[in-house]
Amino acid sequence: MIRKKHITPEARKTQIMAAADLVLIEVGLEKFTIDQVIHKAGIAKGTVYNYYKNKDQMLSELSHRALALLHKEFEEDCRKYVSSIEKIKAICMASYYFYKNHPEYFELLLYMERPEFTINVKESMRLSMNIQAFVMEMVIEGQKQGEISNKYSPEMIQYILWASCMGVVQFVESKKNMLKNYREINVKELVETFSVMITEGIKA
């Protein structure tokens, strides 16, 4: 961690966010507190509160990192395919792997979608819109190529795709013990089957 007395405000925010990121990973969202971040960063409480007035404000900025990472992983996984249908399947699987590899970030994104949460919503919306635009362009490309049906609007497809992916992953999280023990259901196979079913429904 940076311990210099005179650093730029941007460097100080980076220091605080690095500590907040570590705390989120170590203790999870429910137990996350500003005091833990202060201790992890090794800087004065007053300094931290100069930048972040409360826990939600700090978590809001962390959620921007989570959305940026999700977008990056979508792009990287889709880059492996030419077919729009295969790219959409890749997005379904990337949503699952994001949850599996970054459970704290996934939980944070769900937390940020609460209707009562209003802190720095504009930045979160901008990042969310970037992801939506990425998926919608993929759908439009698939419709032009004749792979995806023109029966539904690209906007409607991307909304349903996002809602379905989040819903399936939430189901996996809430039922993970049952899925593990009941009839030995393979979670990866479950998500793969979902990806096939949803793409079959929009094929031309």
C-alpha positions as CSV (number, residue, x, y, z in Angstrom):
1,M,0.0,0.0,0.0
2,I,1.1,3.6,-0.6
3,R,2.1,5.3,2.6
4,K,3.5,8.6,1.3
5,K,2.0,11.7,3.1
6,H,1.7,13.7,0.0
7,I,0.0,11.9,-2.9
8,T,-2.6,12.9,-5.4
9,P,-6.3,12.5,-4.7
10,E,-6.5,10.0,-7.5
11,A,-3.7,7.9,-6.0
12,R,-5.3,8.1,-2.6
13,K,-8.7,6.8,-4.1
14,T,-6.8,4.0,-5.8
15,Q,-5.2,3.1,-2.5
16,I,-8.6,3.0,-0.7
17,M,-10.3,1.1,-3.5
18,A,-7.5,-1.5,-3.5
19,A,-8.0,-2.0,0.2
20,A,-11.8,-2.2,-0.2
21,D,-11.4,-4.8,-2.9
22,L,-9.4,-7.0,-0.6
23,V,-11.9,-6.6,2.2
24,L,-14.8,-7.5,-0.1
25,I,-12.9,-10.7,-1.2
26,E,-11.8,-11.6,2.3
27,V,-15.1,-11.1,4.3
28,G,-17.8,-10.8,1.7
29,L,-20.5,-8.2,1.1
30,E,-22.5,-8.8,4.3
31,K,-19.6,-8.3,6.7
32,F,-18.0,-5.5,4.7
33,T,-17.4,-2.3,6.7
34,I,-15.5,1.0,6.2
35,D,-13.5,0.4,9.4
36,Q,-12.1,-2.8,7.9
37,V,-11.1,-0.9,4.8
38,I,-9.4,1.8,6.9
39,H,-7.4,-0.9,8.7
40,K,-6.5,-2.6,5.5
41,A,-5.4,0.6,3.8
42,G,-3.4,1.8,6.9
43,I,-4.5,5.4,6.6
44,A,-6.5,7.8,8.8
45,K,-10.2,7.4,9.2
46,G,-10.8,11.0,8.4
47,T,-8.9,10.7,5.1
48,V,-11.1,7.8,4.0
49,Y,-14.3,9.7,4.9
50,N,-13.0,12.6,2.8
51,Y,-13.5,10.4,-0.3
52,Y,-16.3,8.1,0.8
53,K,-19.1,9.2,3.1
54,N,-20.6,5.8,3.6
55,K,-20.4,2.1,2.8
56,D,-22.7,2.2,-0.2
57,Q,-20.7,5.0,-1.8
58,M,-17.6,2.8,-1.6
59,L,-19.4,-0.3,-2.8
60,S,-20.8,1.7,-5.7
61,E,-17.3,2.4,-7.0
62,L,-16.3,-1.3,-6.5
63,S,-19.3,-2.3,-8.6
64,H,-17.9,-0.3,-11.5
65,R,-14.8,-2.5,-11.3
66,A,-17.1,-5.6,-11.4
67,L,-19.1,-4.4,-14.4
68,A,-15.9,-3.5,-16.3
69,L,-14.5,-6.9,-15.6
70,L,-17.7,-8.7,-16.7
71,H,-17.7,-6.7,-19.9
72,K,-14.0,-7.6,-20.5
73,E,-14.7,-11.3,-20.0
74,F,-17.7,-11.2,-22.3
75,E,-15.5,-9.7,-25.0
76,E,-12.7,-12.1,-24.5
77,D,-14.9,-15.2,-24.6
78,C,-16.9,-14.0,-27.7
79,R,-13.7,-13.3,-29.5
80,K,-13.1,-17.0,-29.8
81,Y,-16.1,-17.5,-32.1
82,V,-17.4,-16.3,-35.5
83,S,-21.0,-17.4,-35.2
84,S,-23.3,-15.1,-33.4
85,I,-25.2,-18.0,-31.9
86,E,-21.9,-19.4,-30.5
87,K,-21.1,-16.0,-29.1
88,I,-24.4,-15.8,-27.2
89,K,-23.7,-19.3,-25.8
90,A,-20.3,-18.0,-24.7
91,I,-22.0,-15.1,-22.9
92,C,-24.3,-17.5,-21.0
93,M,-21.3,-19.5,-19.9
94,A,-19.2,-16.4,-19.1
95,S,-22.0,-15.2,-16.8
96,Y,-21.7,-18.5,-14.9
97,Y,-17.9,-18.4,-14.8
98,F,-18.0,-14.8,-13.6
99,Y,-20.2,-15.9,-10.7
100,K,-18.0,-18.9,-10.0
101,N,-14.6,-17.1,-10.2
102,H,-15.8,-13.8,-8.7
103,P,-18.7,-14.6,-6.3
104,E,-18.2,-11.4,-4.3
105,Y,-18.5,-9.3,-7.5
106,F,-21.6,-11.2,-8.6
107,E,-23.2,-10.6,-5.2
108,L,-22.2,-7.0,-5.3
109,L,-23.9,-6.5,-8.7
110,L,-27.1,-8.0,-7.3
111,Y,-26.8,-5.7,-4.3
112,M,-26.5,-2.6,-6.6
113,E,-29.7,-3.5,-8.5
114,R,-31.9,-2.8,-5.4
115,P,-34.4,-0.1,-6.3
116,E,-33.5,1.9,-3.1
117,F,-29.9,2.1,-4.2
118,T,-29.3,5.5,-5.8
119,I,-25.6,6.3,-5.2
120,N,-23.7,7.1,-8.4
121,V,-26.3,5.3,-10.5
122,K,-25.2,7.2,-13.6
123,E,-21.8,5.6,-13.8
124,S,-23.3,2.1,-13.2
125,M,-25.9,2.7,-15.8
126,R,-23.2,3.8,-18.3
127,L,-21.2,0.6,-17.8
128,S,-24.4,-1.5,-17.9
129,M,-25.4,0.2,-21.2
130,N,-21.9,-0.6,-22.6
131,I,-22.6,-4.3,-21.9
132,Q,-26.1,-4.1,-23.4
133,A,-24.8,-2.4,-26.5
134,F,-22.1,-5.0,-26.9
135,V,-24.7,-7.8,-26.8
136,M,-27.2,-6.0,-28.9
137,E,-24.6,-5.4,-31.7
138,M,-23.9,-9.1,-31.6
139,V,-27.7,-9.9,-32.0
140,I,-28.0,-7.4,-34.9
141,E,-25.0,-9.0,-36.6
142,G,-26.6,-12.4,-36.2
143,Q,-29.8,-11.2,-37.7
144,K,-28.0,-9.7,-40.7
145,Q,-26.2,-13.0,-41.2
146,G,-29.4,-14.9,-41.0
147,E,-28.4,-16.8,-37.9
148,I,-30.9,-15.1,-35.5
149,S,-34.6,-14.6,-36.1
150,N,-35.9,-11.2,-37.0
151,K,-39.1,-12.0,-35.2
152,Y,-37.9,-10.3,-32.1
153,S,-36.2,-6.9,-31.7
154,P,-32.4,-6.9,-30.8
155,E,-33.2,-4.9,-27.7
156,M,-35.8,-7.4,-26.5
157,I,-33.4,-10.3,-27.1
158,Q,-30.5,-8.7,-25.2
159,Y,-32.8,-7.8,-22.2
160,I,-34.2,-11.4,-22.0
161,L,-30.7,-12.9,-22.4
162,W,-29.3,-10.7,-19.5
163,A,-32.3,-11.4,-17.3
164,S,-32.2,-15.2,-18.0
165,C,-28.4,-15.4,-17.4
166,M,-28.7,-13.6,-14.1
167,G,-31.7,-15.7,-13.1
168,V,-30.1,-19.0,-13.9
169,V,-26.9,-18.1,-12.0
170,Q,-29.0,-16.9,-9.0
171,F,-30.8,-20.2,-9.1
172,V,-27.5,-22.0,-9.1
173,E,-26.3,-20.0,-6.1
174,S,-29.5,-20.4,-4.0
175,K,-29.8,-24.1,-4.8
176,K,-26.1,-25.0,-4.9
177,N,-26.3,-27.5,-2.0
178,M,-29.3,-29.2,-3.5
179,L,-27.8,-29.3,-7.0
180,K,-24.7,-30.8,-5.6
181,N,-26.4,-33.6,-3.6
182,Y,-29.7,-34.2,-5.4
183,R,-29.3,-36.7,-8.1
184,E,-25.8,-35.4,-8.6
185,I,-26.8,-32.7,-11.0
186,N,-23.9,-31.2,-12.8
187,V,-24.1,-27.4,-12.5
188,K,-21.9,-26.7,-15.6
189,E,-24.0,-29.0,-17.6
190,L,-27.1,-27.2,-16.4
191,V,-25.8,-23.9,-17.6
192,E,-24.6,-25.4,-20.9
193,T,-28.1,-26.8,-21.4
194,F,-29.6,-23.4,-20.7
195,S,-27.3,-21.8,-23.2
196,V,-28.4,-24.2,-25.9
197,M,-32.1,-23.9,-25.1
198,I,-32.1,-20.1,-25.2
199,T,-30.2,-19.9,-28.5
200,E,-32.4,-22.5,-30.1
201,G,-35.3,-20.2,-29.3
202,I,-33.9,-17.2,-31.2
203,K,-32.4,-19.1,-34.2
204,A,-33.6,-18.1,-37.6
